[in-house]
Amino acid sequence: MKLPESELRVFALRLLESVGDESREGSRSAERVLKRACGRRPRA
């Protein structure tokens, strides 16, 4: 599943928002997942 970068950013912000309120540990793992996903994205 490939997303445009703008959609990926919106998704990332929503994910961090939804997790950030509950626990900082959760947002840290979310950031890790996002970095991994961004790293896998082929470069234009």
C-alpha positions in Angstrom: 0.0 0.0 0.0 1.6 3.2 -1.1 0.5 6.6 0.1 1.3 10.1 -1.1 3.7 11.9 1.3 1.0 14.4 2.3 -1.4 11.7 3.2 1.3 9.9 5.1 2.0 13.0 7.1 -1.7 13.5 8.0 -1.9 9.9 9.1 1.3 10.3 11.2 -0.1 13.4 12.9 -3.4 11.7 13.7 -1.6 8.6 15.0 0.7 10.7 17.2 -2.3 12.7 18.5 -4.4 9.7 19.3 -1.5 8.0 21.1 0.2 11.0 22.7 -2.6 11.7 25.1 -2.5 8.2 26.5 1.2 7.6 26.9 4.5 9.0 25.9 5.8 5.4 25.5 3.1 4.8 22.9 4.1 7.9 20.8 7.7 6.8 20.9 6.9 3.4 19.4 4.6 5.1 16.9 7.5 7.3 15.8 9.7 4.3 15.4 7.1 2.6 13.2 6.8 5.7 11.1 10.5 6.1 10.6 10.7 2.5 9.5 7.8 3.0 7.1 9.4 6.2 5.7 12.7 4.4 5.3 11.1 1.7 3.2 9.5 4.2 0.9 11.3 4.3 -2.5 13.0 7.6 -3.2 11.9 9.6 -6.2 
